[in-house]
Amino acid sequence: MADYRTDAWLLDSYVQGALGGTGERFNWDLALTAKGLGHPILLAGGLTPDNAGEAVEQVVPFGLDVSSGVEAAPGRKDAAKVATLIANAKGCSTADGLWTDY
């Protein structure tokens, strides 16, 4: 990945035949390895209100990309789930580094 010139990397899980929003969690250890290469990380893949704080705590990404983890039904976002995810991400001890580490 270090050979690719980009402003940031979006790291998401892959499910053959799916176009995204699969709910499959991305490997956070790989995200940490990629982060060590010096590019901002946007973390995606299986993020939910329940695990967003843990994801931010472990990876300290530049930002999060969520889809199915905050849906009430396929393609329909649930405002309460979005608000809870944001609160949980901001509430962890490393949240101050989310947008400032880069």
Residue pairs with C-beta under 8 A, 6 or more apart in sequence:
1 9
1 34
1 37
1 39
2 37
6 39
7 39
7 40
8 39
8 40
8 41
8 42
8 62
9 34
9 39
9 40
9 41
9 42
10 42
10 44
10 65
11 26
11 30
11 31
11 34
11 41
11 42
11 43
11 44
11 45
12 20
12 26
12 44
12 45
12 65
13 22
13 24
13 25
13 26
13 27
13 44
13 45
13 46
14 24
15 22
15 24
20 67
21 67
21 68
21 71
21 74
22 46
22 68
23 46
23 68
23 69
24 45
24 46
25 45
25 46
25 47
25 51
26 43
26 44
26 45
26 46
28 43
28 55
28 58
28 59
31 41
31 43
31 59
31 61
32 58
32 59
34 41
35 41
35 59
35 60
35 61
40 61
40 62
40 63
40 101
40 102
41 59
41 61
41 62
42 61
42 62
42 63
42 64
42 65
43 55
43 59
43 61
43 63
43 64
43 65
44 64
44 65
44 66
44 67
46 69
47 55
47 64
47 65
47 66
47 69
47 85
48 66
48 69
48 70
48 81
48 85
49 69
49 70
49 81
49 84
49 85
49 88
50 88
52 64
52 66
52 85
52 86
52 88
52 89
53 88
53 89
53 91
53 92
54 92
55 61
55 64
55 89
56 64
56 89
56 92
56 94
56 95
56 98
57 92
57 93
57 94
60 94
60 97
60 98
60 101
61 98
62 98
62 99
62 101
62 102
63 98
63 99
64 85
64 89
66 82
66 85
68 74
69 81
69 85
70 77
70 78
70 81
70 82
70 85
71 77
71 78
71 81
72 78
72 81
89 95
89 98
90 98
